[in-house]
Amino acid sequence: MEKIVERALLYDFYGELLTEHQKQIYEDVVFNDLSFSEVAEERGISRQGVHDLMKRCTRTLQDYERKLGLVEKFRKTQEKVKEIHQLTMEYRRTEDRELILRIEEISAEISRL
């Protein structure tokens, strides 16, 4: 499951950098859950060709992530937002002013990502 989520996130952030042909096949395999054989038959190419293209696309998307780190920044931001939400709920319950300072610190961290 995590592999599917990882592939989807990489595609969401960097998919537009693939060729149209690469995008179509990647989408068929990852999002439409078609087998390599099904994609090969539909596209008129070999199963091995689909396998190789998927491997190449995955490597390309991972390379973009290594260089740009957008997925990692997105995940860190999600974690910080979740933390802010939890602190906000705690503040509503306790009205502890120290929580507001922590929320401001986390907000500053997000802006530095």
The 8 nearest C-alpha neighbors of each residue, nearest first, counted from 0:
[[1, 3, 2, 4, 5, 6, 7, 29],
 [0, 2, 4, 3, 5, 6, 7, 8],
 [3, 1, 5, 0, 4, 6, 7, 8],
 [2, 4, 6, 0, 1, 5, 7, 29],
 [5, 3, 1, 7, 2, 6, 8, 0],
 [4, 6, 2, 8, 3, 7, 1, 9],
 [7, 5, 3, 9, 4, 8, 10, 2],
 [6, 8, 4, 10, 5, 9, 11, 3],
 [9, 7, 11, 5, 10, 6, 4, 12],
 [10, 8, 6, 12, 11, 7, 13, 60],
 [9, 11, 14, 7, 13, 8, 12, 6],
 [12, 10, 8, 9, 14, 13, 7, 15],
 [11, 13, 9, 10, 14, 8, 70, 69],
 [14, 12, 10, 15, 16, 9, 11, 60],
 [15, 13, 10, 16, 17, 11, 12, 22],
 [14, 16, 17, 13, 18, 22, 10, 12],
 [15, 17, 14, 13, 18, 60, 22, 12],
 [18, 16, 15, 14, 21, 22, 19, 56],
 [17, 19, 21, 20, 22, 16, 15, 23],
 [18, 20, 22, 21, 23, 17, 15, 24],
 [21, 19, 23, 18, 22, 24, 17, 25],
 [22, 20, 18, 24, 19, 23, 17, 25],
 [23, 21, 19, 25, 20, 24, 26, 17],
 [24, 22, 26, 20, 21, 25, 27, 19],
 [23, 25, 27, 21, 26, 22, 28, 20],
 [24, 26, 22, 28, 27, 23, 29, 21],
 [27, 25, 30, 29, 23, 24, 28, 22],
 [28, 26, 31, 24, 25, 33, 30, 29],
 [27, 29, 33, 32, 25, 26, 31, 30],
 [30, 28, 26, 32, 27, 25, 31, 3],
 [29, 31, 26, 32, 27, 28, 25, 7],
 [30, 32, 27, 33, 28, 29, 26, 25],
 [33, 31, 28, 30, 29, 27, 34, 26],
 [34, 32, 28, 31, 27, 37, 38, 35],
 [33, 35, 37, 36, 38, 28, 32, 27],
 [34, 36, 38, 46, 37, 49, 39, 50],
 [37, 35, 39, 46, 34, 38, 40, 45],
 [36, 38, 34, 40, 39, 35, 33, 41],
 [39, 37, 41, 35, 40, 36, 42, 34],
 [40, 38, 44, 36, 46, 42, 45, 37],
 [39, 41, 43, 37, 38, 42, 36, 44],
 [40, 42, 38, 39, 43, 37, 44, 36],
 [43, 41, 39, 40, 44, 38, 24, 37],
 [42, 44, 40, 39, 41, 45, 38, 46],
 [45, 43, 39, 42, 48, 40, 46, 49],
 [46, 44, 48, 47, 39, 49, 43, 40],
 [45, 47, 39, 49, 36, 48, 35, 50],
 [48, 46, 50, 45, 49, 51, 35, 44],
 [47, 49, 45, 51, 46, 50, 52, 44],
 [50, 48, 52, 46, 47, 51, 35, 53],
 [51, 49, 47, 53, 48, 52, 54, 46],
 [52, 50, 54, 48, 53, 49, 47, 55],
 [51, 53, 55, 49, 54, 50, 56, 48],
 [54, 52, 56, 50, 55, 51, 57, 49],
 [53, 55, 51, 57, 52, 56, 58, 50],
 [54, 56, 52, 58, 53, 57, 59, 51],
 [57, 55, 59, 53, 58, 54, 52, 60],
 [56, 58, 60, 54, 59, 55, 53, 61],
 [57, 59, 61, 55, 56, 60, 62, 54],
 [60, 58, 56, 62, 57, 61, 55, 63],
 [59, 61, 63, 57, 62, 58, 9, 56],
 [62, 60, 64, 58, 63, 59, 57, 65],
 [63, 61, 65, 59, 64, 60, 58, 66],
 [64, 62, 60, 66, 61, 65, 67, 59],
 [63, 65, 68, 61, 67, 62, 66, 69],
 [66, 64, 62, 63, 68, 67, 61, 60],
 [65, 67, 63, 64, 68, 62, 61, 69],
 [68, 66, 64, 69, 65, 63, 70, 62],
 [69, 67, 64, 71, 70, 65, 66, 72],
 [70, 68, 72, 71, 67, 73, 64, 12],
 [71, 69, 73, 72, 68, 74, 64, 8],
 [70, 72, 74, 68, 73, 69, 75, 64],
 [73, 71, 69, 75, 70, 74, 76, 68],
 [72, 74, 70, 76, 71, 75, 69, 77],
 [75, 73, 77, 71, 76, 72, 70, 78],
 [76, 74, 78, 72, 77, 73, 71, 79],
 [75, 77, 79, 73, 74, 78, 109, 72],
 [76, 78, 74, 80, 75, 79, 81, 73],
 [79, 77, 75, 81, 76, 80, 82, 74],
 [80, 78, 82, 76, 81, 77, 83, 75],
 [81, 79, 83, 77, 82, 78, 76, 84],
 [80, 82, 84, 78, 79, 83, 77, 85],
 [81, 83, 79, 85, 80, 84, 86, 78],
 [84, 82, 80, 86, 81, 85, 102, 87],
 [83, 85, 81, 87, 82, 86, 80, 88],
 [86, 84, 82, 88, 87, 83, 89, 81],
 [87, 85, 89, 83, 88, 84, 90, 82],
 [88, 86, 90, 84, 89, 85, 83, 91],
 [87, 89, 91, 85, 86, 90, 84, 92],
 [88, 90, 86, 92, 87, 91, 93, 85],
 [91, 89, 94, 87, 93, 92, 88, 95],
 [92, 90, 88, 89, 94, 93, 87, 95],
 [91, 93, 89, 90, 94, 88, 95, 87],
 [92, 94, 90, 95, 91, 89, 88, 96],
 [95, 93, 90, 91, 96, 92, 89, 98],
 [94, 96, 93, 97, 90, 98, 99, 89],
 [95, 97, 98, 99, 94, 100, 90, 93],
 [98, 96, 100, 99, 95, 101, 90, 94],
 [97, 99, 101, 96, 100, 95, 90, 102],
 [98, 100, 102, 96, 97, 101, 103, 90],
 [99, 101, 103, 97, 98, 102, 104, 96],
 [102, 100, 104, 98, 103, 99, 105, 97],
 [101, 103, 99, 105, 100, 104, 83, 106],
 [102, 104, 106, 100, 101, 105, 99, 107],
 [105, 103, 101, 107, 106, 102, 100, 108],
 [104, 106, 108, 102, 107, 103, 101, 109],
 [107, 105, 103, 109, 108, 104, 102, 110],
 [106, 108, 104, 110, 105, 109, 103, 111],
 [109, 107, 105, 111, 106, 110, 104, 112],
 [110, 108, 106, 112, 111, 107, 76, 105],
 [109, 111, 107, 108, 112, 106, 105, 76],
 [112, 110, 108, 109, 107, 106, 105, 72],
 [111, 109, 110, 72, 108, 76, 75, 73]]
